[in-house]
Amino acid sequence: MAGRIVVAGAGAIGASVAYHLAERGARDVILCDLGEVASGATGRAMGGVRQQFSTAAEVRLTQASIAFFRTLGAELFDQVGYMFAATTPDGLTRLRERAELQRSLGVAIEDCDAAEVDGLHVDDVLGAVICREDGVADPPATAREVVRRAVERGVEMRERTDARTLDAETLVIACGWESREVAATYGVDLPIRPLCRQLVEVGPVNGLPKTLPMVVEEETGFHFRRRDDVLRLAWREPAPRWTSDPVVDEALVPEWLARLAYRYPPAAHAPVASAWAGLYDMTPDAHPIIGRVADGVFVAAGFSGHGFMQSPAVGRAVAQLVLGDEPEFDLGPYALERFDEAAVFPEELVL
């Protein structure tokens, strides 16, 4: 495809799209952002990379991304694994059913003893699974590295630039929750709305093992990971905050600290190091919208908290689609038209 291609949004998704366009030979690509590289959701992300989802469509996106993450090196992507621990019979059943689906798709899921995580409180754990190919990453640093690789291949990076002001034959909208406003300019209504979610870091915590996996409680959704000598915590909030204002709810923090102290006693007395909030770009079924939505307009948004971990595969598939090639995996489950037909594929594991 000839002509200029503009990619709106320089977070993980947009950076990956631009990189893969250049990698596939596109010569006039502009990546732009109203702010700076990784100044949106990517810069506030948890940084987990997991293949453990409840639907095949979501499994495949991260499964196809792992190989690219490995090229970043351990400083940006550390394959410490993702462990899900169940404390009830129902939770254990869910773990086993998901593991069966994931194994059928080729994901290396193992039953494990949660006690292998030194210091973890496991008296109430009935069973656990782990995928050791999964891991944790540095989202803003990763996005900057992908942008660097894209620029090295000829992409022009423009920060503090509105994509809608640029002349382009093709536009790729990858602006997270703000994609709805951009798409509306072209007469397209995207069913995306922002959900405020927060993270808390505690530490320093002495003696954190470098091999500590991302630990997830199946029943509660509480999860934590290591970042240097601190622990980064996340938890589903008791009531969803449908707002574009990323504000920390301080009232939630004591309960999070108490949960950490219960599940990982070595961090029981660690102080709060920082807390921040970010925005998930949610769709009604927690699947992204990927594909052509108007003449010359493509969308890759609505990732519902999973965009960073799925960005390599999505960027590659969108680049193939834009350039007129057959994407390497079926984008049908992510088409905008699915909402017209009420044919949704709800993803249950939104952390």
C-alpha positions in Angstrom: 0.0 0.0 0.0 1.4 3.4 -1.0 0.9 6.7 0.7 1.3 8.0 4.2 0.2 5.9 7.2 -0.4 7.7 10.5 -0.5 5.8 13.7 -2.3 7.7 16.5 -1.1 6.8 20.0 2.5 6.1 21.0 1.8 3.6 23.8 2.6 -0.1 23.5 0.0 -0.9 20.8 0.7 2.1 18.5 4.5 1.7 18.9 4.2 -2.0 17.9 2.0 -1.2 14.9 4.5 1.4 13.6 7.4 -0.9 14.2 5.8 -3.8 12.3 4.7 -1.5 9.5 8.3 -0.4 9.0 9.5 -4.0 9.4 7.2 -5.0 6.6 8.5 -2.3 4.2 6.2 0.7 4.7 8.2 3.8 4.0 6.0 6.7 5.0 4.9 6.1 8.6 4.3 8.7 11.2 3.7 7.7 14.9 2.2 10.5 16.9 0.8 11.1 20.3 -1.0 14.0 22.0 1.5 13.6 24.9 4.8 11.7 24.8 5.8 8.1 24.2 4.1 5.9 26.9 2.5 8.8 28.6 -0.9 7.1 28.8 -2.0 3.7 30.0 1.3 2.0 29.0 3.2 4.3 31.4 0.9 3.2 34.3 0.6 -0.5 33.6 1.2 -3.4 36.0 3.6 -5.0 33.4 2.4 -8.6 33.5 2.6 -10.8 30.4 0.4 -13.9 30.6 -1.1 -16.4 28.3 -3.5 -17.6 31.0 -6.9 -16.3 29.8 -10.4 -17.9 29.8 -11.0 -17.6 26.1 -9.0 -18.9 23.2 -9.1 -15.5 21.4 -7.2 -13.8 24.2 -4.8 -16.7 24.8 -3.7 -16.5 21.2 -2.8 -12.8 21.3 -0.4 -13.1 24.2 0.8 -16.5 23.0 1.9 -14.9 19.7 3.6 -12.1 21.6 5.9 -14.0 23.9 8.6 -14.5 21.2 9.0 -10.8 20.6 9.1 -10.0 24.3 12.0 -12.5 24.6 14.0 -10.3 22.2 14.0 -7.5 24.6 16.2 -9.2 27.2 15.8 -9.9 30.9 16.0 -6.2 31.8 12.8 -5.5 30.0 11.1 -8.9 30.2 11.8 -11.4 33.0 10.2 -14.8 32.5 9.5 -15.5 36.2 6.1 -17.0 35.5 2.5 -16.4 36.5 1.1 -18.5 39.4 -2.7 -18.7 40.1 -3.6 -20.1 43.5 -7.0 -21.3 44.4 -8.4 -21.5 48.0 -11.9 -23.0 47.3 -13.1 -26.0 45.4 -14.9 -23.8 42.9 -11.8 -21.8 42.3 -9.7 -24.9 41.8 -12.3 -26.2 39.3 -12.0 -22.9 37.3 -8.2 -23.2 37.3 -8.3 -26.7 36.0 -10.8 -25.9 33.3 -8.8 -22.9 32.1 -5.6 -24.9 32.2 -7.3 -27.6 30.0 -8.2 -24.9 27.4 -4.7 -23.3 27.6 -2.9 -26.6 27.2 -5.1 -27.5 24.2 -3.7 -24.3 22.6 -0.1 -25.2 23.3 0.4 -23.1 26.4 2.8 -24.7 28.9 0.6 -24.8 32.0 1.8 -26.9 35.0 0.1 -27.9 38.2 2.4 -26.7 41.0 2.9 -26.5 44.7 2.3 -22.9 45.8 4.8 -23.5 48.6 7.6 -23.3 46.0 7.3 -19.5 46.4 9.4 -19.0 49.5 7.5 -16.9 52.1 4.0 -17.3 50.5 1.2 -18.2 52.9 -0.3 -21.4 51.5 -2.2 -23.0 54.4 -5.5 -22.2 52.7 -4.4 -23.0 49.1 -6.0 -26.1 47.6 -4.1 -26.0 44.3 -2.1 -23.8 42.0 -1.0 -23.6 38.4 1.9 -21.8 36.8 3.1 -20.9 33.3 6.8 -20.4 33.5 6.9 -18.8 30.0 4.9 -15.9 31.3 6.5 -13.0 33.2 6.8 -9.4 34.0 8.1 -6.4 32.0 8.8 -2.7 32.2 5.9 -1.3 30.0 7.2 2.3 29.4 10.8 1.3 28.8 9.5 -1.4 26.4 7.4 1.1 24.5 10.4 3.4 24.2 12.6 0.6 23.0 10.0 -0.4 20.3 9.7 3.2 19.2 13.5 3.4 19.0 13.5 0.3 16.8 10.7 1.8 14.7 12.5 5.1 14.2 15.7 3.2 13.3 13.7 1.6 10.5 12.4 4.9 9.2 9.3 5.8 11.2 8.9 9.4 12.1 8.0 10.0 15.7 5.9 13.2 16.6 5.1 13.8 20.2 2.4 16.4 21.2 0.7 16.0 17.8 -2.9 15.3 17.1 -3.1 12.6 14.4 -6.3 14.2 13.0 -4.3 17.3 11.9 -2.0 15.2 9.6 -2.7 14.3 6.0 -2.7 10.5 5.6 -4.0 7.9 3.3 -4.4 5.5 6.2 -5.0 6.1 9.9 -4.5 3.5 12.6 -6.2 4.6 15.9 -4.5 3.1 18.9 -5.2 5.7 21.6 -6.7 3.5 24.4 -9.9 5.0 25.9 -9.4 8.1 23.8 -9.8 6.1 20.6 -13.6 6.6 20.8 -13.2 10.4 20.4 -10.7 10.1 17.6 -12.9 7.5 15.7 -16.0 9.8 16.1 -14.2 12.3 13.9 -14.6 9.8 11.1 -18.2 8.8 11.9 -17.3 5.6 13.8 -18.8 4.9 17.2 -16.5 2.7 19.3 -18.1 1.1 22.4 -15.1 1.9 24.6 -15.2 3.6 28.0 -12.5 4.3 30.6 -12.2 2.4 33.8 -10.0 3.8 36.6 -7.7 1.2 38.2 -4.9 1.8 40.7 -1.6 0.2 41.6 0.3 0.4 44.9 4.0 -0.3 45.4 5.4 -1.3 48.9 8.9 -1.6 50.0 11.7 -1.9 50.2 11.2 -5.6 51.1 14.3 -7.3 52.2 15.2 -10.6 50.6 12.7 -10.7 47.7 13.6 -13.7 45.6 14.5 -12.7 42.0 12.5 -15.7 40.8 9.3 -14.5 42.5 6.5 -15.0 40.0 3.4 -12.9 39.5 1.2 -14.4 42.2 -2.6 -14.2 41.6 -5.4 -15.2 44.0 -8.0 -17.0 41.9 -11.0 -16.0 44.1 -10.2 -12.4 44.9 -8.1 -11.3 41.9 -5.5 -9.8 44.3 -2.1 -10.1 42.7 1.5 -8.9 43.1 4.9 -8.9 41.4 8.4 -7.9 42.2 10.1 -4.8 40.8 13.6 -4.6 42.2 13.2 -4.5 46.0 9.5 -3.4 46.0 6.3 -5.3 45.4 3.7 -3.9 43.0 0.1 -4.7 44.0 -3.2 -4.7 42.2 -6.7 -5.7 43.1 -10.2 -5.5 41.6 -12.0 -2.6 43.3 -15.3 -3.2 45.1 -17.2 -0.8 42.7 -16.0 0.0 39.2 -15.0 3.6 38.7 -16.2 4.6 35.2 -14.2 7.8 34.8 -11.5 9.3 32.8 -9.9 10.8 35.9 -7.0 8.6 37.1 -7.2 9.2 40.8 -6.0 7.0 43.6 -8.6 6.0 46.2 -6.5 6.1 49.4 -9.3 4.4 51.3 -8.6 1.1 49.5 -4.9 1.0 50.4 -5.1 -0.4 54.0 -7.1 -3.4 52.8 -4.6 -4.1 50.1 -1.7 -3.9 52.6 -3.6 -6.3 54.9 -4.2 -8.7 52.0 -0.5 -8.6 51.1 0.5 -9.2 54.7 -1.7 -12.3 54.8 -0.6 -13.8 51.5 3.0 -12.8 51.7 4.0 -12.3 55.3 7.6 -11.2 54.6 6.1 -7.9 53.3 3.8 -7.4 56.3 5.5 -4.3 57.6 6.8 -2.8 54.3 5.8 0.9 53.8 3.9 2.3 50.9 6.5 3.5 48.4 4.0 4.9 45.8 0.5 4.7 44.4 -0.9 5.7 41.1 -4.0 5.1 38.9 -4.4 4.5 35.2 -7.2 3.8 32.8 -8.4 0.6 31.2 -10.0 1.0 27.8 -13.0 -1.3 28.3 -15.3 -2.9 25.8 -18.6 -4.6 26.7 -17.0 -8.1 26.4 -13.4 -7.2 27.5 -12.1 -8.1 24.0 -10.3 -5.5 21.9 -11.5 -4.0 18.7 -9.1 -4.7 15.9 -9.7 -4.1 12.3 -10.9 -1.7 9.6 -13.7 0.5 10.7 -14.0 3.0 7.8 -12.4 3.7 4.5 -8.7 4.1 5.3 -9.3 3.9 9.1 -8.2 1.0 11.3 -8.6 0.6 15.0 -6.6 -1.3 17.6 -8.1 -0.4 21.0 -10.4 -1.6 23.8 -7.8 -4.0 25.3 -9.4 -3.8 28.7 -6.2 -3.9 30.6 -4.4 -6.4 28.4 -3.0 -4.2 25.6 0.6 -4.1 26.7 1.0 -7.9 27.0 -0.7 -8.4 23.6 1.0 -5.6 21.7 3.6 -7.5 19.7 1.1 -9.8 18.1 -1.5 -7.1 17.6 1.0 -4.7 16.0 2.1 -7.4 13.6 -1.4 -8.4 12.7 -2.6 -4.8 12.2 0.5 -4.0 10.0 -0.3 -7.1 7.8 -4.0 -5.9 7.5 -3.1 -2.3 6.7 -0.6 -3.4 4.0 -3.1 -5.7 2.4 -1.6 -9.0 3.6 -3.5 -11.8 5.3 -3.1 -11.5 9.1 -1.4 -14.5 10.6 -4.3 -15.2 12.9 -8.1 -14.7 12.7 -9.1 -11.2 13.6 -12.8 -12.1 13.4 -13.4 -12.2 17.2 -12.2 -8.6 17.4 -14.3 -7.0 14.7 -16.4 -4.0 15.6 -19.4 -5.5 13.9 -19.7 -8.2 16.6 -21.5 -5.7 18.8 -24.2 -5.1 16.2 -24.9 -8.8 16.1 -24.6 -9.2 19.9 -22.2 -12.1 19.3 -19.8 -11.4 22.2 -17.1 -13.6 23.6 -16.7 -12.4 27.2 -13.3 -12.7 28.8 -13.7 -13.6 32.4 -10.1 -13.1 33.6 -9.7 -9.3 33.8 -7.4 -8.5 36.6 
